[in-house]
């Protein structure tokens, strides 16, 4: 193995480790989000002034004027969205189709949950709450899949190498 090949292997190994770490962090955040979301849905009274607000206004109100559980839920959801975007970029950089597809589906699921959450704040509709929960489950499945199929080194062939 030449020095250049060795450097490439180290670079790929770092990218793979970053993908695994990113996916694990997203999975943990999703579980925390699930708990916060259940708490908000079951035990938090949302302000009546938030009713009928649009998506952007609802998210702004959730962060700035909502009960603490809702504020934490909205802020962590936004961090989770950034984490999902980062994972798509990371999987794109190593050209592994299965990982990229799982990361993209996870991102779409998080976007669906994020917008459903804003809809829930504005309407308190049960359907929006259900959509958040289902989207969370899909995203969690995607990130666990990424953890499972990502090789632990640059020579690995799982993840459709």
N, C-alpha and C positions, 0 to 999 in steps of 0.2 A: 504494500500500500504506500502510495506516495504521500508526501507532506500535504499536498493540495487535497487528495482524497480524504486524508485524516481530518483536515479542517472542515471539509464539507460534512463528514459524518458528525463531527462535534456540533456544527451549526444545525443540522437536521435534528440531532438529539435534543438540543436546547429548544427548538421549535416544538417538538413533540412533548417535551416536559411542560412547556408553557401551555399547550393545548390541554393537557391533562389537568394542570393546576387551574386553568380558567374554567374548565368544565366542572371540576369539583366545587370551586367557589360558587358557580352559578347554581349547582344542585343544592348546596347548603342555603344559599339565599332564597331559592324557590321554596324550600321547606319552611324557612322563617316567614316568607311571604304568605304561605298557606296558613300558618298559625295566626299571623296578624290579620289576614283577611277574614278568617273565621271569627276572630275576636270582634272585628269591626262589624261584621254582619250580625252577630248574635247579641253583642253587649254594648254597642255604641249607638247613641242617638245622633244621627247626622243633622246638622242645622237646617231648619226649614228654608233659610235664605239661600241654600245651595240648590234648591229645587229648580228645574228648568234651565239650568246653566249649560252652556256648550262645553265641549270636551276640554279646550284649553282653559276656560274659566273654572271649570270644575276641578281640574288638576291644581291650578293656582290656589283655589280656595281650600282644597284638601291639605296642601302644604302649609299655607299661611294662616288659615283660620279654623282648621278642623280639630277634632279631638286628637290627643296625642297618638293613639293607636292608628288613626287614619293618616296622620302626618308621617309617622314612621313607615307605614305601609306604602304611601305614595313616594316617599323619598327612596326607600329601598327598591321599589319597582323601577324607578328611574335609573338607579345605579345598576340594577339587573339588566335593563335595556342596554346600557353602555357595555356591560360585560358581554352580552349576546352579540353585539356588533363587533367587539374585539375578537370573539371566538370565530366569527365568520371570516374576518380578515386573516386570522392565524391559520385556519384550515385552508383558506384559498392559497396561502403562500406555500403549502407543501403538496398541493395538487393530488389530494386523496379524495376521490369522489364521494365515497360513503360518509366520510367525516364532514365534508362541505355540505352535503345535502342535510345531514342531521343538524348541523349548526344553523343552516338557513331555516329549516322547519322550526327549530327551537326559537329562533329570532322572531319568526312570524307568529308563533304561539304567544310569545311574550308581548309582542305588539297588540295582539288580539286581547290579551288579558289587561294590558295597560289601557286600551281604549274602552274595554268593557268596564273597567274600574271607574273611569271618568264618567261613563254613562250611568253607572250605579250611583255615583255621588249626585248626579243631576236628576235622576229619576227614582232611585231606590227600587228599581225593577228587579224582581227575582230572576228573570232571564239573564240580566247583566251579571248578577252574582254567579249564576250557574256557568255562564260563559267564561268568567274569570277562573273558576275552579277547574273546568275542563281544559282550558288553555294551559293552566299551570301544570296539570298532569301530563299533557302532551310535551311541554317544554322539559319537564323533569325526565320523562322517558328519553327524549333526544339527548340530553346531557349525560345521562347514565350510559346510553349507547355509545356516545363519544368516549367516555371513560373506558368502556369495555373493549372497543375495537382499536383504540389508539395504541400503536406499538410502544413498547417501553424503551426501544433504542432505534437507531436509524436503519438497522438491518432488518427490523421486523417486517413481516408481510401481512399481518392482520390489518384490517382497515382498507382493503382492496389494493394495496401497494401497487 
